[in-house]
Amino acid sequence: MTDVQAPRSAPKSEQTRTLILETALRLFQEHGYDKTTMRAIAKEAGVSVGNAYYYFDSKASLITGFYDRMSHEHATVTGERLQGAEDFGERLEIAVMAWVDCAKPYHEFAAQFFSTAADPDSPLSPFSDESYPARAEVIQIFRDVLEGSQVGPKLDSEVAELLPDLLWLYLMGVVLYWVFDHTEDTERTRAFVRKCAPLVARAVRLSRFRVVRPLVRDAVELMQEFVIPKVRSGVTK
């Protein structure tokens, strides 16, 4: 795993927080999430157990910190790569591929804690309340993908409002595929993204046509009732 050090100019508290998080991610990768204790993390990081709990009140909050850092990096990399791209399909592929690139150092680690994260009652679930800030930041990435594209201003307002949330769900499907992808440099996942992005873009463009408007309206109502509340709040309604 590639260590990411806090900038030298960062306050000591931020450096300590980064050190604890990096140490935890390394130990999770080496020993598994379940077998790694906060005491072991503190010892390896060279801080007291109390200090470790000061920055992260549980192992789960360390994963939340990981989600937050991943979403920040994903947003930064995507923003840089989107410059000059206007085609929606191209922008979508850029955003999803940026996530795959940002997540590359954590592939083995992700596979180890997936069973815990897949528990719907776990705070590690990407649908949990604890994960909401990271989830919201990634949804904003997809909102930028849409709004900066040629097709964005032409969509029905309801579709445009819901689409970033649905694209986040699409990313979660890619993440699931990525977790179990053991090809070199997760090339199967990358091929999957390259194949899927144009199909998703085509479906979005088709939603503008009058002939499919009844189907789109039914789909919007379905998403509003069953899917969007879960994505936006992390609580089933």
N, C-alpha and C positions, 0 to 999 in steps of 0.2 A: 504494500500500500504506500502511496506517495504521501509523505508527511506535509501538512500545510501549516507553516509557522505563522504566528501573528506578526504583523509588521512591527519593526523596531520602535516605531513612534507610537504604537498602541499602548494604552495604559497597562500597568502591571496586572490589574485585575482581568483585563481582556486577554492578556498573554497567558495567565493562569487558567482561565476558562478554556482557551484554545488547547492548551497543553493537556488538560484533563480529557477533553473531548477526543483529541487525537489518540491519546493513550487508550481510551475506552474502545475506540473503533479498531485499533490494532489488536487489543486483547479479544474483542468479540470475534475478529477474524481468525485469530490463532486458536482460541479455546471454545468458541461458541458463545452465544448470548446468554443462555441459561447457566452455563458453568462459570461465568465471569461475575465476580462480586464487586461491590463498590469498594470494599476494603482492598481487594487486589488492584483495582484501578488506582486508588489513592497511593498505594505503596509504589507501584510502578511509575507513577507520575512524580513521586517525591513530595507529596503533600499529605497533610493529615486527613483522616477520614472525615472529620468535621468540616474541613475546608472543601473537600469534594462535594459534600452534601450542601454546602453553602451555595455552590454554583449550580448543582444539579441535585434536586431533591430525591431522585430515584434513577434507576437504570433506564426506565422508560423515558425520562426527561432527557437523557443523553441521546436517545434516538430522535426525540423531537428536535433537539439541537442539530442533529445530523440532517433531518428533513429541512430545517430552516436554512442551513448552510448550502445544501444542495439546491434549494429553490433560488437562493440569491445568486449562486454561480450560474445556474441554468438561465436565469433572467439576463444576467450580464452577457454571457456568451451568445445567447439568442439575439439580443439587441444589437450586438456588434455584427453578427452574420446577416441580419435582415436588411442592413443598409443597401439600398438600391434595388431590392427585390419587391416586385409588385404583384406577381402572379400568386394567387391564393394557394394553389397546390405546392408551388415552390416554397412559399413562406411556411406552410405547414410542415413540409419535410425538413426544412432547416430547423424549426423549433423542436421537433421530435428527435432529430439526429443530434442536436445539441445536448439534449438530455442524455442520450446514449453515451456521448463523448464525456460528459461531466461525471457520469456514474461509473465509467470504466474502472477506476481504481478500487471500487467497492463491490465488484461483481461477486467475488467469492463470499464476502461478508453478507451480502444481501441474501444469498441462497441459504445461509445458516440461520438467519433470523426470520425467514419468510413464514415459517409455520406459526410463529408467535404473532407476526403482523397480520396474518390471515384470520386470526380470531376476531370476530366482529365486536367482542367486548373489550378487546385489548386497546390501551391507549396508543399502541404502535400501529394500529390500523390506519391506513390512509384516509379512512372515512371518520375517524374519531374527532371529538372536539379539540383534543390536544394537537391534532395535525392540521387544524383549520387554517392557521396563519400561513403555513407553507402551501397548503392546497389553494388558498386564495391568491397567493402570489403567482402560482403556476397558471391559474385560470386567467389572471391578468395578462400573462404572456400570450395566451391564445386570443384574448381580446385584442391585444396589439397586433397579432398576426392577422386577424380578420379586418380590423379597422384600417390597417395600412395597405390592404390589398385592393385590387380593382373591383372585386365582387362585393366587398363589404357594404358600401353605400347603396347597393342595388337590392339588398335582401329585405324581405319583410321584417318589420321592426321586432316582432315576437321571435322570429327565428334568429335574428342577429343578437337578441338579448340572451337567448338560451344557448347559442352555439358554443361559446367559450367553455361552459360547464360540460357540454357533451364532448368537446375535444379533450378536456381533461380526462374523461372516462375512456376515450380512445387511447390516450397516453397510458392509462392504467393497464389496458390490454397489452400494449407494447411492453410495459414493465414486466408483466407476468410472463410473456414470451421470453423476454431477456433473462429473467431469473433462471430459467431452465435451459438456456442456450449455452452449450458447451463448445461451440465452434470457435476457431481462432478469431480473436478480436470481435466476438459475437457477430460474425459476418451474416449469419442467418437472420438475426434481428435487423441488421442494417438493410438486408435485401427485402425483408418484410415491410419495413418503413418505406423504402423506395417504391414498392408495389402498391401499398395501401394509400399513401398520400394522394396520388392522382384520383383514386376511386372515391375517396372522401370528398375531394374537391369537386368532382363531377356531381356527386349527390347534392352537395350544397348549391351548386349552380342550377341544377334541375329544380330545386325547391322554388325558384323564382317564377316558373311557368304556371300559367293558370290551370292547365290540365291536371297537375298534381297538387293543386292547392288544397282540395279536400283532404287528401292523404297527409299533407304537411300539417294541416290544422289538427287532425286527429293525433298525429305524433306529438305535436306541441302540447296538447292537453294531457296526453299520457305522461310526458316528461315533467310537466308542471305538477302533476298529482303525485307521482311515485318516485321520480329520480332527483329532481332539482332540490327539493327540501333536504334530502339526505346529503347531497354534495355541499350545499351551502351552509348547513348547520352542523352536520355530523350527528344529528339526532333524528331517528325515524319518527315521522309524524303520522 
